[in-house]
Amino acid sequence: MLDILFQDEHFVAIHKPAGLLVHRSELDRHETRFAVQMLREQLGRIVWPVHRLDRGTSGVLLFALTHEALIAASASFETNQVSKQYLAVVRGWPPERGSIDHPLSRQYDDYERKLNTPAPPQEALTHYQRLATVELPIQVDARYPASRYALLAVQPETGRRHQIRRHLKHIAHPIIGDATHGKGQHNRMFQEQFGCHRLLLLCQSLSLPHPMTSERLHLHTEVDDSFVAVCQKLGWSEALVKASIKPL
């Protein structure tokens, strides 16, 4: 059963576990569990996802309960009226805070790929703040005798596909557990040393204007157990407690 964070007559928000697809994909035909279908069965009604979370990402996921609510909330996302904050564990020690202003090429859905329509890179902006660091006496990269990692609070201002993962790779601080944009040797080390078999990216909070009441809707979730377990082993328990959900 999915953990429901918020529900009214227009919307429902859940905590999506890492590894769960939001909806059916042609690239994952063998999968039988999807957040959309699970929530429909749990509530006994149709739901529509308002936004996306990658399969490996956990955290706040918002659904609309009516078509009118879906249209209104989608407009908020398209006009950048939505604030989101994520937690991420990355390789290396980035600066204490910074912004990544780097255009990203458009990535298409399965059906869009068939159209093969070229498109110019889209503007993309991500802010981050470093919350904690650690240096482990483990040689992963042959160039260094030890390995450094950091816990970040990340706030994307735009909503491009895989934006956070691609932006952090762009500044050479990829997210641990990212099989596409990360570093395999670091991912394997976390699997072997910490039993971590997930992408260490969590959508901790989401805020948007409630299109039916005009009040701001603030959604927040606790950090899930698998993410907490890794942070505890890295000595970041206090940093997690202090992690702010306010805009950076």
Backbone as CSV, one residue per row, in Angstrom:
resi,resn,N_x,N_y,N_z,CA_x,CA_y,CA_z,C_x,C_y,C_z
1,MET,0.841,-1.197,0.000,0.000,0.000,0.000,0.878,1.249,0.000
2,LEU,0.499,2.213,-0.815,1.273,3.445,-0.934,0.994,4.379,0.248
3,ASP,2.025,5.099,0.670,1.918,6.041,1.782,1.345,7.362,1.269
4,ILE,0.134,7.711,1.704,-0.522,8.941,1.270,-0.109,10.096,2.179
5,LEU,0.434,11.155,1.577,0.911,12.320,2.316,-0.158,13.398,2.439
6,PHE,-1.046,13.483,1.447,-2.068,14.536,1.412,-3.197,14.077,0.502
7,GLN,-4.410,14.474,0.852,-5.538,14.193,-0.041,-6.668,15.166,0.241
8,ASP,-7.225,15.734,-0.820,-8.471,16.480,-0.730,-9.328,16.046,-1.916
9,GLU,-10.336,16.802,-2.267,-11.221,16.368,-3.353,-10.609,16.573,-4.726
10,HIS,-9.461,17.270,-4.791,-8.845,17.578,-6.069,-7.536,16.819,-6.309
11,PHE,-6.766,16.590,-5.242,-5.431,16.032,-5.384,-5.161,14.974,-4.320
12,VAL,-4.180,14.126,-4.640,-3.631,13.199,-3.654,-2.130,13.125,-3.904
13,ALA,-1.348,13.180,-2.827,0.100,13.087,-2.936,0.559,11.852,-2.173
14,ILE,1.515,11.138,-2.759,2.048,9.943,-2.122,3.557,10.057,-1.974
15,HIS,4.119,9.166,-1.169,5.561,8.955,-1.147,5.834,7.774,-2.074
16,LYS,6.460,8.066,-3.215,6.781,6.993,-4.156,8.065,6.302,-3.718
17,PRO,8.037,4.997,-3.545,9.272,4.286,-3.188,10.258,4.268,-4.349
18,ALA,11.547,4.188,-4.035,12.559,4.018,-5.071,12.331,2.682,-5.770
19,GLY,12.496,2.671,-7.091,12.343,1.453,-7.858,10.962,1.246,-8.442
20,LEU,9.999,2.098,-8.077,8.637,1.969,-8.586,8.423,2.907,-9.761
21,LEU,7.958,2.367,-10.886,7.619,3.192,-12.037,6.348,3.987,-11.767
22,VAL,6.266,5.194,-12.321,5.045,5.984,-12.182,3.941,5.381,-13.040
23,HIS,4.268,5.012,-14.279,3.276,4.428,-15.176,3.967,3.463,-16.126
24,ARG,3.202,2.755,-16.893,3.740,1.752,-17.814,4.633,2.405,-18.857
25,SER,5.711,1.716,-19.199,6.649,2.212,-20.200,6.997,1.093,-21.162
26,GLU,7.195,1.467,-22.426,7.597,0.475,-23.423,8.970,-0.104,-23.114
27,LEU,9.778,0.650,-22.357,11.119,0.181,-22.028,11.114,-0.786,-20.852
28,ASP,9.997,-0.903,-20.152,9.895,-1.794,-18.987,8.634,-2.638,-19.111
29,ARG,8.496,-3.325,-20.221,7.281,-4.083,-20.489,7.064,-5.215,-19.488
30,HIS,8.171,-5.723,-18.904,8.058,-6.854,-17.991,7.538,-6.460,-16.619
31,GLU,7.545,-5.150,-16.311,7.093,-4.699,-14.992,5.573,-4.806,-14.874
32,THR,5.127,-5.150,-13.674,3.683,-5.308,-13.437,3.148,-4.351,-12.382
33,ARG,4.025,-3.602,-11.697,3.604,-2.688,-10.644,3.916,-1.253,-11.062
34,PHE,2.907,-0.389,-11.004,3.056,1.012,-11.367,2.318,1.848,-10.326
35,ALA,2.875,3.031,-10.024,2.247,3.878,-9.009,0.828,4.248,-9.400
36,VAL,0.604,4.541,-10.689,-0.735,4.943,-11.129,-1.747,3.841,-10.833
37,GLN,-1.429,2.617,-11.250,-2.371,1.522,-11.069,-2.559,1.174,-9.595
38,MET,-1.461,1.186,-8.826,-1.551,0.866,-7.403,-2.433,1.874,-6.668
39,LEU,-2.271,3.163,-7.007,-3.058,4.184,-6.326,-4.522,4.117,-6.753
40,ARG,-4.774,3.824,-8.023,-6.153,3.664,-8.482,-6.845,2.536,-7.711
41,GLU,-6.145,1.418,-7.531,-6.721,0.297,-6.797,-6.896,0.629,-5.319
42,GLN,-5.939,1.380,-4.759,-5.997,1.737,-3.346,-7.157,2.679,-3.050
43,LEU,-7.401,3.639,-3.935,-8.456,4.631,-3.731,-9.781,4.230,-4.369
44,GLY,-9.730,3.307,-5.298,-10.948,2.896,-5.990,-11.473,3.945,-6.941
45,ARG,-10.552,4.710,-7.553,-10.962,5.746,-8.495,-9.809,6.058,-9.436
46,ILE,-10.097,6.749,-10.512,-9.076,7.130,-11.483,-8.219,8.265,-10.921
47,VAL,-6.924,8.187,-11.165,-5.996,9.255,-10.783,-5.096,9.552,-11.980
48,TRP,-4.596,10.795,-12.046,-3.694,11.199,-13.119,-2.419,11.782,-12.501
49,PRO,-1.244,11.292,-12.866,-0.008,11.892,-12.348,0.187,13.292,-12.908
50,VAL,0.498,14.244,-12.026,0.684,15.638,-12.436,2.095,15.874,-12.947
51,HIS,3.063,15.141,-12.412,4.463,15.316,-12.803,5.143,13.953,-12.776
52,ARG,6.445,13.935,-12.966,7.198,12.688,-13.051,8.218,12.588,-11.928
53,LEU,8.522,11.375,-11.544,9.727,11.052,-10.792,10.354,9.859,-11.493
54,ASP,11.651,9.890,-11.668,12.327,8.749,-12.262,12.064,7.503,-11.436
55,ARG,12.178,6.374,-12.078,11.957,5.105,-11.385,12.809,4.987,-10.117
56,GLY,14.080,5.388,-10.189,14.972,5.235,-9.041,14.802,6.281,-7.965
57,THR,14.070,7.367,-8.268,13.893,8.462,-7.312,12.704,8.185,-6.408
58,SER,12.864,8.452,-5.127,11.755,8.318,-4.184,11.248,9.707,-3.791
59,GLY,10.103,9.731,-3.091,9.636,10.994,-2.543,8.270,11.435,-3.023
60,VAL,8.021,12.738,-2.903,6.697,13.316,-3.137,6.294,13.195,-4.604
61,LEU,5.113,12.610,-4.825,4.554,12.477,-6.169,3.086,12.881,-6.099
62,LEU,2.698,13.851,-6.923,1.354,14.425,-6.874,0.478,13.892,-8.006
63,PHE,-0.767,13.544,-7.657,-1.756,13.092,-8.627,-2.980,13.994,-8.559
64,ALA,-3.644,14.145,-9.692,-4.925,14.851,-9.739,-6.057,13.836,-9.680
65,LEU,-7.156,14.238,-9.045,-8.326,13.370,-8.927,-9.418,13.756,-9.915
66,THR,-9.261,14.911,-10.557,-10.200,15.335,-11.592,-9.408,15.858,-12.780
67,HIS,-10.028,15.836,-13.948,-9.356,16.327,-15.146,-9.107,17.829,-15.048
68,GLU,-10.023,18.545,-14.422,-9.855,20.002,-14.257,-8.647,20.311,-13.379
69,ALA,-8.486,19.541,-12.301,-7.343,19.737,-11.416,-6.042,19.406,-12.135
70,LEU,-6.062,18.385,-12.980,-4.870,18.013,-13.740,-4.433,19.144,-14.657
71,ILE,-5.373,19.727,-15.383,-5.047,20.814,-16.314,-4.471,22.016,-15.556
72,ALA,-5.102,22.365,-14.437,-4.660,23.533,-13.671,-3.279,23.311,-13.066
73,ALA,-3.055,22.135,-12.466,-1.751,21.858,-11.845,-0.660,21.737,-12.896
74,SER,-0.969,21.145,-14.041,0.017,21.031,-15.115,0.457,22.411,-15.583
75,ALA,-0.467,23.356,-15.596,-0.125,24.720,-15.993,0.859,25.342,-15.006
76,SER,0.721,25.025,-13.725,1.652,25.542,-12.714,3.057,25.018,-12.956
77,PHE,3.165,23.752,-13.339,4.476,23.187,-13.645,5.057,23.829,-14.898
78,GLU,4.245,24.020,-15.907,4.729,24.565,-17.171,5.184,26.013,-17.038
79,THR,4.615,26.760,-16.086,4.967,28.169,-15.899,5.917,28.382,-14.725
80,ASN,6.558,27.301,-14.258,7.573,27.361,-13.197,7.051,27.993,-11.908
81,GLN,5.797,27.687,-11.544,5.247,28.161,-10.277,5.399,27.123,-9.161
82,VAL,6.113,26.050,-9.457,6.273,24.953,-8.503,7.677,24.980,-7.921
83,SER,7.781,24.880,-6.593,9.071,24.780,-5.916,9.284,23.330,-5.483
84,LYS,10.470,22.801,-5.774,10.789,21.427,-5.408,12.156,21.389,-4.743
85,GLN,12.280,20.563,-3.723,13.587,20.360,-3.115,13.871,18.881,-2.977
86,TYR,15.078,18.524,-3.369,15.528,17.143,-3.345,16.730,17.001,-2.418
87,LEU,16.972,15.776,-1.983,18.214,15.404,-1.327,18.949,14.445,-2.246
88,ALA,20.269,14.596,-2.340,21.062,13.732,-3.207,22.408,13.456,-2.569
89,VAL,22.906,12.248,-2.755,24.264,11.882,-2.346,25.102,11.810,-3.616
90,VAL,26.187,12.576,-3.642,26.987,12.690,-4.860,28.440,12.334,-4.611
91,ARG,29.125,12.031,-5.690,30.564,11.792,-5.623,31.294,13.133,-5.533
92,GLY,32.313,13.195,-4.687,33.130,14.385,-4.569,32.523,15.444,-3.663
93,TRP,33.249,16.551,-3.525,32.813,17.671,-2.680,32.594,18.897,-3.566
94,PRO,31.375,19.163,-3.980,31.113,20.403,-4.722,31.230,21.612,-3.790
95,PRO,31.259,22.836,-4.331,31.264,24.027,-3.472,30.084,24.014,-2.500
96,GLU,30.158,24.834,-1.448,29.117,24.837,-0.417,27.743,25.147,-0.984
97,ARG,27.685,25.975,-1.987,26.437,26.235,-2.691,26.759,26.731,-4.086
98,GLY,25.799,26.546,-4.982,26.043,26.995,-6.338,24.809,26.816,-7.199
99,SER,24.910,27.271,-8.434,23.833,27.150,-9.413,24.410,26.568,-10.694
100,ILE,23.647,25.689,-11.311,24.054,25.067,-12.570,23.113,25.573,-13.650
101,ASP,23.609,26.452,-14.474,22.823,27.042,-15.564,23.360,26.454,-16.861
102,HIS,22.747,25.369,-17.294,23.277,24.623,-18.430,22.126,24.052,-19.251
103,PRO,21.964,24.488,-20.502,20.874,23.980,-21.335,20.988,22.470,-21.531
104,LEU,19.833,21.813,-21.629,19.798,20.362,-21.790,19.014,20.008,-23.045
105,SER,19.539,19.060,-23.791,18.816,18.583,-24.959,17.541,17.894,-24.508
106,ARG,16.516,17.978,-25.313,15.239,17.382,-24.949,15.325,15.858,-25.013
107,GLN,14.765,15.199,-23.999,14.661,13.745,-24.006,13.197,13.379,-24.165
108,TYR,12.917,12.446,-25.045,11.554,12.168,-25.464,10.968,10.939,-24.788
109,ASP,9.634,10.912,-24.735,8.921,9.706,-24.345,9.095,8.665,-25.435
110,ASP,8.668,7.430,-25.127,8.801,6.345,-26.098,8.117,6.686,-27.416
111,TYR,6.892,7.215,-27.344,6.155,7.512,-28.572,6.741,8.710,-29.295
112,GLU,7.368,9.639,-28.559,7.967,10.806,-29.194,9.230,10.438,-29.957
113,ARG,9.955,9.424,-29.478,11.165,9.007,-30.168,10.862,8.582,-31.606
114,LYS,9.693,8.004,-31.795,9.316,7.518,-33.122,9.176,8.677,-34.112
115,LEU,8.886,9.876,-33.608,8.722,11.028,-34.485,10.064,11.565,-34.971
116,ASN,11.115,11.317,-34.158,12.469,11.743,-34.509,12.511,13.229,-34.852
117,THR,11.861,14.030,-33.996,11.785,15.471,-34.233,12.939,16.187,-33.530
118,PRO,13.828,16.829,-34.273,14.944,17.542,-33.637,14.444,18.770,-32.881
119,ALA,15.121,19.088,-31.791,14.731,20.257,-31.000,15.993,20.870,-30.397
120,PRO,16.029,22.204,-30.280,17.202,22.854,-29.687,17.259,22.574,-28.190
121,PRO,18.443,22.683,-27.563,18.546,22.502,-26.116,17.626,23.467,-25.372
122,GLN,17.107,23.000,-24.241,16.197,23.814,-23.436,16.942,24.414,-22.245
123,GLU,16.585,25.643,-21.896,17.191,26.265,-20.723,16.898,25.422,-19.493
124,ALA,17.901,25.306,-18.606,17.737,24.506,-17.389,18.591,25.112,-16.288
125,LEU,17.993,25.264,-15.106,18.675,25.897,-13.978,18.422,25.096,-12.711
126,THR,19.493,24.760,-12.020,19.419,24.002,-10.775,20.293,24.660,-9.724
127,HIS,19.758,24.840,-8.510,20.532,25.348,-7.380,20.820,24.197,-6.424
128,TYR,21.937,24.289,-5.720,22.250,23.260,-4.728,22.962,23.867,-3.523
129,GLN,22.859,23.166,-2.409,23.550,23.545,-1.177,24.141,22.288,-0.555
130,ARG,25.398,22.364,-0.176,26.070,21.207,0.429,25.716,21.127,1.912
131,LEU,25.208,19.974,2.343,24.767,19.783,3.717,25.771,19.017,4.568
132,ALA,26.526,18.111,3.967,27.480,17.292,4.721,28.481,16.678,3.755
133,THR,29.660,16.333,4.282,30.688,15.681,3.479,31.311,14.541,4.274
134,VAL,31.968,13.650,3.541,32.709,12.566,4.181,33.845,12.153,3.252
135,GLU,34.952,11.744,3.846,36.065,11.160,3.096,36.300,9.761,3.632
136,LEU,36.140,8.775,2.777,36.274,7.383,3.188,37.654,6.856,2.809
137,PRO,38.291,6.076,3.695,39.614,5.513,3.404,39.507,4.307,2.465
138,ILE,38.821,4.516,1.367,38.604,3.457,0.389,39.020,3.987,-0.970
139,GLN,39.916,3.284,-1.648,40.356,3.722,-2.969,39.426,3.150,-4.027
140,VAL,38.672,4.026,-4.651,37.764,3.631,-5.723,38.349,4.033,-7.067
141,ASP,38.784,5.273,-7.143,39.445,5.783,-8.337,40.954,5.600,-8.162
142,ALA,41.613,5.071,-9.179,43.044,4.791,-9.084,43.879,6.044,-8.831
143,ARG,43.322,7.217,-9.115,44.084,8.459,-8.944,44.122,8.938,-7.505
144,TYR,43.201,8.440,-6.657,43.094,8.966,-5.301,43.098,7.822,-4.280
145,PRO,43.800,7.985,-3.155,43.851,6.925,-2.137,42.584,6.843,-1.292
146,ALA,41.777,7.900,-1.310,40.528,7.926,-0.547,39.406,8.423,-1.466
147,SER,38.170,8.341,-0.963,37.018,8.718,-1.775,36.135,9.702,-1.024
148,ARG,35.731,10.760,-1.691,34.921,11.810,-1.080,33.484,11.791,-1.611
149,TYR,32.537,12.080,-0.695,31.123,12.116,-1.050,30.457,13.262,-0.293
150,ALA,29.315,13.721,-0.806,28.610,14.837,-0.181,27.106,14.619,-0.251
151,LEU,26.420,15.180,0.744,24.962,15.226,0.784,24.532,16.618,0.363
152,LEU,23.652,16.702,-0.625,23.210,17.992,-1.148,21.708,18.170,-1.009
153,ALA,21.293,19.421,-0.783,19.908,19.834,-0.998,19.875,20.485,-2.365
154,VAL,18.962,20.048,-3.221,18.947,20.487,-4.618,17.576,21.047,-4.963
155,GLN,17.585,22.209,-5.612,16.328,22.850,-6.005,16.353,23.162,-7.495
156,PRO,15.657,22.368,-8.314,15.575,22.688,-9.743,14.538,23.782,-9.991
157,GLU,14.911,24.782,-10.777,13.954,25.847,-11.110,13.174,25.513,-12.372
158,THR,13.763,24.700,-13.225,13.081,24.232,-14.420,12.835,22.733,-14.267
159,GLY,12.034,22.180,-15.152,11.649,20.783,-15.001,11.988,19.936,-16.205
160,ARG,13.249,19.908,-16.604,13.657,19.110,-17.752,13.822,17.642,-17.345
161,ARG,13.684,16.766,-18.311,13.791,15.334,-18.041,15.173,14.995,-17.482
162,HIS,15.197,14.332,-16.331,16.442,13.916,-15.673,17.354,15.109,-15.375
163,GLN,16.755,16.281,-15.137,17.556,17.503,-15.000,18.599,17.416,-13.895
164,ILE,18.202,17.011,-12.697,19.145,16.984,-11.581,20.283,16.013,-11.865
165,ARG,19.946,14.838,-12.341,20.968,13.835,-12.623,21.939,14.318,-13.692
166,ARG,21.418,14.944,-14.729,22.265,15.414,-15.826,23.090,16.632,-15.419
167,HIS,22.504,17.527,-14.633,23.246,18.708,-14.191,24.373,18.345,-13.229
168,LEU,24.116,17.427,-12.309,25.177,17.053,-11.372,26.297,16.289,-12.078
169,LYS,25.944,15.529,-13.094,26.995,14.917,-13.912,27.794,15.996,-14.632
170,HIS,27.115,17.035,-15.100,27.772,18.117,-15.848,28.863,18.787,-15.017
171,ILE,28.659,18.910,-13.695,29.678,19.539,-12.836,30.588,18.494,-12.199
172,ALA,30.561,17.266,-12.722,31.448,16.179,-12.293,31.179,15.709,-10.868
173,HIS,29.910,15.814,-10.423,29.503,15.300,-9.112,28.230,14.456,-9.284
174,PRO,28.348,13.329,-9.991,27.155,12.520,-10.281,26.564,11.901,-9.026
175,ILE,25.288,11.582,-9.102,24.566,10.991,-7.974,24.942,9.520,-7.837
176,ILE,25.145,9.093,-6.606,25.450,7.687,-6.349,24.224,6.833,-6.685
177,GLY,24.463,5.738,-7.390,23.386,4.844,-7.785,22.802,5.151,-9.148
178,ASP,23.312,6.194,-9.805,22.807,6.552,-11.130,23.544,5.710,-12.173
179,ALA,22.854,4.721,-12.720,23.475,3.811,-13.678,23.698,4.460,-15.031
180,THR,22.945,5.512,-15.344,23.039,6.163,-16.651,24.021,7.321,-16.653
181,HIS,23.957,8.161,-15.630,24.770,9.375,-15.604,25.858,9.339,-14.532
182,GLY,25.969,8.265,-13.781,26.912,8.186,-12.686,28.181,7.428,-13.029
183,LYS,28.913,7.044,-11.980,30.170,6.320,-12.111,29.986,4.907,-11.563
184,GLY,30.177,3.918,-12.427,29.919,2.542,-12.048,30.736,2.058,-10.877
185,GLN,32.024,2.443,-10.800,32.863,1.946,-9.714,32.410,2.477,-8.355
186,HIS,31.904,3.705,-8.309,31.395,4.259,-7.058,30.055,3.629,-6.699
187,ASN,29.224,3.406,-7.694,27.950,2.732,-7.432,28.180,1.337,-6.867
188,ARG,29.137,0.601,-7.432,29.434,-0.749,-6.949,30.000,-0.727,-5.541
189,MET,30.815,0.276,-5.235,31.359,0.371,-3.880,30.245,0.572,-2.862
190,PHE,29.273,1.410,-3.178,28.156,1.627,-2.257,27.317,0.358,-2.119
191,GLN,27.196,-0.413,-3.173,26.487,-1.683,-3.077,27.218,-2.649,-2.154
192,GLU,28.527,-2.734,-2.318,29.318,-3.689,-1.548,29.510,-3.266,-0.100
193,GLN,29.782,-1.986,0.130,30.092,-1.513,1.478,28.849,-1.184,2.302
194,PHE,27.796,-0.695,1.655,26.635,-0.199,2.386,25.327,-0.889,2.014
195,GLY,25.388,-1.872,1.128,24.167,-2.558,0.718,23.183,-1.644,0.010
196,CYS,23.695,-0.623,-0.672,22.843,0.367,-1.342,22.666,-0.012,-2.797
197,HIS,21.436,-0.337,-3.182,21.136,-0.744,-4.548,20.106,0.197,-5.179
198,ARG,20.158,1.471,-4.810,19.182,2.432,-5.322,19.875,3.725,-5.724
199,LEU,19.143,4.540,-6.477,19.568,5.896,-6.782,19.362,6.747,-5.539
200,LEU,20.398,7.432,-5.081,20.297,8.217,-3.852,19.813,9.633,-4.159
201,LEU,18.569,9.690,-4.622,17.892,10.946,-4.936,16.475,10.869,-4.396
202,LEU,16.078,11.875,-3.625,14.771,11.900,-2.954,14.116,13.256,-3.153
203,CYS,12.873,13.268,-3.611,12.091,14.502,-3.678,11.488,14.727,-2.297
204,GLN,12.066,15.641,-1.523,11.672,15.838,-0.132,10.466,16.750,0.017
205,SER,10.353,17.739,-0.854,9.232,18.665,-0.719,8.821,19.218,-2.073
206,LEU,7.550,19.606,-2.140,6.980,20.183,-3.353,5.931,21.195,-2.930
207,SER,5.977,22.367,-3.544,5.041,23.436,-3.199,4.516,24.066,-4.484
208,LEU,3.198,24.291,-4.525,2.591,24.905,-5.707,1.284,25.591,-5.303
209,PRO,0.833,26.544,-6.099,-0.465,27.162,-5.796,-1.586,26.166,-6.046
210,HIS,-2.454,25.992,-5.049,-3.592,25.099,-5.227,-4.534,25.762,-6.221
211,PRO,-4.705,25.186,-7.403,-5.467,25.875,-8.449,-6.949,26.028,-8.142
212,MET,-7.443,25.334,-7.125,-8.864,25.415,-6.812,-9.158,26.311,-5.604
213,THR,-8.129,26.558,-4.763,-8.347,27.364,-3.564,-7.516,28.643,-3.546
214,SER,-6.534,28.757,-4.460,-5.617,29.908,-4.549,-4.613,29.948,-3.401
215,GLU,-4.661,29.011,-2.473,-3.674,28.946,-1.401,-2.507,28.065,-1.841
216,ARG,-1.349,28.313,-1.254,-0.174,27.530,-1.612,-0.251,26.171,-0.917
217,LEU,-0.048,25.121,-1.688,-0.078,23.763,-1.171,1.352,23.308,-0.929
218,HIS,1.669,22.964,0.330,3.015,22.528,0.703,2.986,21.038,1.028
219,LEU,3.759,20.269,0.291,3.817,18.824,0.478,5.230,18.440,0.914
220,HIS,5.324,17.540,1.874,6.623,17.157,2.429,6.588,15.686,2.813
221,THR,7.723,15.025,2.651,7.822,13.637,3.070,9.078,13.423,3.902
222,GLU,9.036,12.402,4.742,10.217,12.019,5.505,11.177,11.257,4.582
223,VAL,12.436,11.267,4.938,13.433,10.525,4.171,13.216,9.035,4.402
224,ASP,13.177,8.259,3.312,12.856,6.841,3.464,14.015,6.056,4.072
225,ASP,13.686,4.877,4.579,14.620,4.093,5.391,15.905,3.752,4.656
226,SER,15.817,3.388,3.383,17.018,2.983,2.656,17.981,4.154,2.478
227,PHE,17.445,5.360,2.300,18.269,6.567,2.183,18.879,6.901,3.539
228,VAL,18.072,6.826,4.585,18.550,7.100,5.938,19.664,6.146,6.325
229,ALA,19.515,4.870,5.980,20.505,3.865,6.372,21.881,4.196,5.817
230,VAL,21.940,4.635,4.560,23.228,4.998,3.968,23.803,6.232,4.661
231,CYS,22.955,7.238,4.893,23.428,8.467,5.529,23.936,8.203,6.941
232,GLN,23.299,7.306,7.662,23.764,6.956,9.004,25.146,6.325,8.951
233,LYS,25.361,5.462,7.976,26.668,4.809,7.848,27.759,5.794,7.456
234,LEU,27.361,6.894,6.826,28.314,7.924,6.431,28.477,9.000,7.505
235,GLY,27.745,8.864,8.611,27.849,9.835,9.705,27.056,11.097,9.487
236,TRP,25.978,11.017,8.719,25.203,12.200,8.360,23.839,12.262,9.030
237,SER,23.647,11.561,10.117,22.334,11.558,10.773,21.917,12.960,11.179
238,GLU,22.828,13.724,11.769,22.498,15.084,12.213,22.197,15.989,11.029
239,ALA,22.924,15.815,9.935,22.688,16.628,8.748,21.297,16.374,8.179
240,LEU,20.830,15.129,8.248,19.492,14.823,7.760,18.433,15.510,8.611
241,VAL,18.643,15.511,9.921,17.685,16.140,10.823,17.596,17.634,10.542
242,LYS,18.741,18.237,10.248,18.788,19.679,10.038,18.435,20.092,8.612
243,ALA,18.285,19.128,7.719,18.020,19.454,6.318,16.785,20.324,6.196
244,SER,16.911,21.473,5.596,15.809,22.410,5.487,14.998,22.115,4.258
245,ILE,13.678,22.394,4.314,12.830,22.265,3.129,12.477,23.637,2.568
246,LYS,13.120,24.680,3.100,12.898,26.028,2.567,13.674,26.214,1.265
247,PRO,13.230,27.109,0.399,13.984,27.372,-0.835,15.402,27.787,-0.532
248,LEU,16.334,27.364,-1.352,17.748,27.689,-1.146,18.020,29.147,-1.482
